[in-house]
């Protein structure tokens, strides 16, 4: 445990950020599963709607700094590739 006041505060701030980041990552994993189910279902309209929500959530996570921008771009590319392969 830190003794310096600023170090104690840093521990508290990091704990809050950790909880927030875990919640965001969990939500993204849930959206990824919904997208995979929509792709497996074969309905392009539903898959497109889910993909739009999923990419929006990814962009929001990128702005918050939860996930690196290159990882977000890679995931968005995979999403568009999966949608294109449906037709």
N, C-alpha and C positions, 0 to 999 in steps of 0.2 A: 504494500500500500504506500502511495506517495505521501510525503510529509509537506511538500510545498503546496501552497494554496492553489496556484495556477495548474499544477499537475493534478490535484484532486478534482478541479473543475473539468479538466480535459477528460478524465476518466468518466465523469458523469455525462459529458457531451457525447463521447464516443459510445457509451451505452445506449443513449437515446437514438443515435444514428444507426447503431447496429439493429435495434428493434425495428426501426422504420425500413431499413434496407431489407431485412428478412421478410417483412410483410409484403413489400413490393415484389421481391423475387418469388414469393409463394404465389402471389396473384398472377404473375407472368407465367409460371409453370401451369397454373390452372387454365389460363387462356390458351397456352400451347396445346394442352390436352383437348380442349374444345375444338381447336382448329384441326387437329389430327382426326378427331371424330367426324368433323364436317367433311374433310377430304375423303375419308374412308366411306362416308355415306354417299358421296357422289353428287350431291346437290351443289352446283356451282354458285347459285345465288346465296345460299346460306353460308357457304365457305367464304365468299367475298365479304359478306357482312362481318363475319367473325374475324377475318383477316384485317379489315379496316379498324376494328376495335383493338385488336392485338398490336398492330403497328403503332396506333396512337398511344397505347400503354407503354410500348417500348421507347417511343420518343420521349415520353414523360419521364421514364426511368433514366434516360440519357441526360436530360436536363438537370435532374436531381443529382447526377453523378453516381447513381447506384451501380450502373453497368457501363463498361467502357464503350466508347462510340464505335470502335471497329467491331466489337461483338454485336452491337445493335445492328449495324449495317449488314453484317453477315447473316443475322437472323432474318432481316427484312428481305434479303436476297433469296434466302431459302423459301420464305413465304411466297414471294412472287413466282418463283420457279415451280413450286407445288401447284399454285393456281393455274399457271400456264399449261402445265402437264395434264390438267383435267380436261381440256378441250380437244 
